Amino acid sequence: MENKITPAKNAMSFGVTFGIILVLEFVLMYVLNIDPSENAWAGVVMNILNYLILPFALIYIAANKFKNELNDGFLSLSQALKTGVSITVIAALIYGVFYIIFDMIFPEFKDELLEKIQRVTLKQNPQLTAEQLQMSMKFVKIFMNPYIAAPFTVVMYAVIGLIHSLIVGVILKKDKPVFE
């Protein structure tokens, strides 16, 4: 029996779920005015959640579902990679589109964030000259541009998905017998 649902199609709902979670986190942080630079725990929790726990858990669940429910108990490493990278890229695309729209609706957000970053930079490095500070803020502005940040986010999450998928693939891998 030929499988009609591909690993990428199986991953679609998990990627959408992850993307919505990323958007909701961003909105909550903005609405509640939680600043990760001032509340170190918030930044640490978000990073652990967004880069380690959520991607790994969603990739594991999606790959396991594909293996057990859609592929007769078999999962190749390439299927695990397709599943994981699809999940993280879909999530990053959703987040990137949201960030572009958010920037259009609230253009003052970038200015507020830039001021916070400048304060934190000066607090951590009081010996910075005005020229050094200006140069570092120039680079921050470049990466805050939504048309730079969104593609960068997609690439970053694709790499994260690749790494987690390799780990999940090694854990769940079960190849079909050659002579069946």
MOQUIFEN-V868953 format. One record per run of one state. SS is the DSSP state (alpha for helix, beta for strand, coil for the rest). FROM is the first residue (numbers start at 1). TO is the last residue. Records with the same first field share a line. If there is no record, write none. Layout:
# MOQUIFEN-V868953
SS=FROM-TO ; FROM-TO
This chain:
# MOQUIFEN-V868953
coil=1-6 ; 32-39 ; 71-74 ; 76-76 ; 106-107 ; 125-129 ; 145-145 ; 173-173 ; 175-180
alpha=7-31 ; 40-70 ; 77-105 ; 108-124 ; 130-144 ; 146-172
beta=75-75 ; 174-174
